[in-house]
Amino acid sequence: MKLSDWLQAFARWFMRFSVVNLIWFLMNIPFWFSIWSWSLSDQKFSIYHYVLIFGTFMLIFVPTTVTLFIVVRDWIQQDSDDAGVLLYFKSFKQVYREGMKYGVFLGIVWLIWFIDLMFMYHNNDVLFMGFLMLGVFLFVFQVIFFCMRAHFDMTFKQLVKYSLSVVVGKPLLVLLLFMVNGLTIYIVLFHVPFLVPFFSGIIVVYLSFLIFNHWVNAIRMNVNQTFD
């Protein structure tokens, strides 16, 4: 492969990543604002903040992020010839209502976890650390949930069931996803924050689905070898 071909491929993926991530980032401005507003407030338990965060999480963040996973899945699987922007909005239109349902479920789970975490912070250090660890598993569960939604045709109950079974039954996969995502988020936020609007979400999603897809393909190969 010539150097010019490498440069063209790099430029194509650079534009794909940056443009689609910028769309995702701009669409989530209300959600970022709700988080920022809560972080600066002296009334951390004000119901106003929770309604704002939950509403934007349900209506915007989850549907747009599910769409991001679907777009990345199509890129990796090469299932679509549509450009990044067209594919994103096409997918967003198709999954928005479904994404809101996911947002309600995940929003309630995160809200219960966060309220309990804040309560434990002021009352029990041991349980506080335990709930922090639970938050790690919830984060990975959400990532796997989004990956499964992008990759498989499943009902909501099946998505919850199989995502939970993966989190419980595949500790190495959970650890790998957490470490890769945690390191990526840390580097982007604290070392290259100017890249947040252009690469923050798409890199996390791409690496997550790449790991998930490799795991799925490994299972399929093992199954095929068993029956050969």
N, C-alpha and C positions, 0 to 999 in steps of 0.2 A: 504494500500500500504506500503510495507516494505521500510526501509531506503535504502537498496541496490537498490531497484527499483527507488527511488527518485534520488539517486546518478547517476545511469545509464542514467536516463532521462535528468538530468542536464548536464552530460558530453556530451550526444548526441546533445543537443541544443547548448551547448557552442561551440562545434566543428562546427556545422552547421553555426552558426552566425559568428564566427571568420574567418573561411576559406572563406566563400562566400563574406564577407565584405572585406577581404584582396584582393581577386581577383578584386572586384569592385574598391577598392582604388588604386591598382597598375595600372589597366587599365586607370584610370583617372589622372595619373601623369602628362601628358601634360596639362591637364586643371588646375591642382593645380599649375603647373609652370607658366602658363599664368597669373593667379591671383596674384601669388607671385611677378612676374616680374612687373606687373602693380603697385602693392602696393609700390614697392621700387623705381619706376621711378619718375623723376621730371616732366615728360611730360605726365600728366594724360590724355590729350586729343589726344595723338598721335594715328594716325590711325593704326599703327602697333599693338598696344596693343588690339585695338578693333577687328581687324581682327583675331588675335591670340585667344583671348577669345571666340569670336563668333564661330570661326572654331572648336575649341576643344569642346565647349559647344554643338554644333550641331552634330559633328561627333562622339563624345565619351561620354560626360556626360549624355545627355538625353537618348540615346539608352541603355547605361549600367544601368542607374537608372530605366528606364521602366522595364528592365529585372529583376532588384532587386525586384520591386513591384510584378511582375508575380511570381517569386520564392516564395516570402513571402505569396502571396495569395494561392499558391498550398500547402504550409506548413499548413496554417491555415485551409483550406478546406479539407486537406488530399486527394488531387486529384491526387497525383503522388507518386510513389514508388522510383523514381530516387533519387540518392544521391545529395547533395547540389551542388557540383561542376558540375556534369553531367547535372543536371537540369538547372543550370545557363547558361552554354555554349549552350545547346540545345535551350533554350528560346532566348538567345542572337542572335543566328543564324537566328531564325525565325522572329524576330521583328526588326532587325537592320535597314533595309531600311525604314520601317515604323517609327522607332524611329528617323531617320534623318529628316523626314518630320516634326515630332513634334518638333525637335530641331530647325529647321528653323523658325517655327511659334513662339515658346517660346523665341528663341534668339532675334528675331526682337522686340517682346513685351518688353523684359527686356532691350534691348539696347535703345529703345525710352524712357523708364522710367528712365534709368540711366542718359542719356544725359540731360533730363529735370530736373532731381534731381540736377545734378551738376550745371546747369544754375541757378536754384532757390536758391541754396546754396549761391551764390554770389550776388543775387539780391533781393530776397524776402523771409524773414524768415517764414512768415505765409504759403505761398505756398510750401515752403520747407518741413514744417511739414506735410502739406497735402499730398505731394508726398511720404513722408515716410510711412504714413498710407496706401496709395495706394499700396506701396510695400508689406505691410503685406497681403493685399487682393490678390495680384498677387502670392505671395508665397503659400497661402492656395489654390488658384485656381490651381496652378501647382500640388500640392499634390493631390487634388481631381481629377484632370485630369488623373494623373498617376494611382490612385486607380480605377477609372472607366475603364481605358484601361485594367487594369489587371483583372477586375471582369466581365466586360460586353463585348459583341461582338457588337461594335458600329462603325459607320463611323467617320471620322475625324470631320465632321461638327456636328454630334450628340454629340461627346465628348466635343467639345467646348461649344455647346449650353447648355447641361445638367450640365456641370461643372460650367458654369457661373450662371445658374439658382440656383444651390445649394449655391454658394457664396453669391448671392443676397438674396435668400429666407430663408436661414438657418443660422442666425447670431450666434446662440449658438454653432452650429457645427463648424463654422469658428473660433470662439473664443477658443473653446476647442482644436482644431487642432493646432492653433497658440501657445497657452500656453504650450501644451505638447511638441511640436516640439522646441519651443524657449527655454524652460527649459532644455530639453535633450541636445540640441546643446550647450547651455551655460555650463552645467555641464561637458560635454565631452571635450570641447575645453579649458576651463579655470581651471578645477579642476582635470581632469584625462586625460591630452593630450596624454599620452603614449598609451591610448586605441584607439586613432583615427584610426590607420590602421586596427584595428580588430573589432571595434563595432560602429564607428561613423555613418555610413550610415544605417546599418541594423537595429539598434535600432529605429532610426527615422522612417524608412519605416515600421517596424513591428508594432510600436505603432500607426502610422497613419492608416495603413490598419485595425488594430484591431478596432479602433474607427469607421472607415468608414463601416466596415462589421457589427458592432453592429447596426449602424444607418440603414443600408439596411435591416437587419433582423427585426428590430423594425417596419419598414414600411410594410414589408411583413406580419408580424403578425397582424398589424392593418387592412390590406386589407382582410386577411383571416377571421378575426373576423367580419368584416363588411358584408361579403357574407355568413357567416355561419347562 
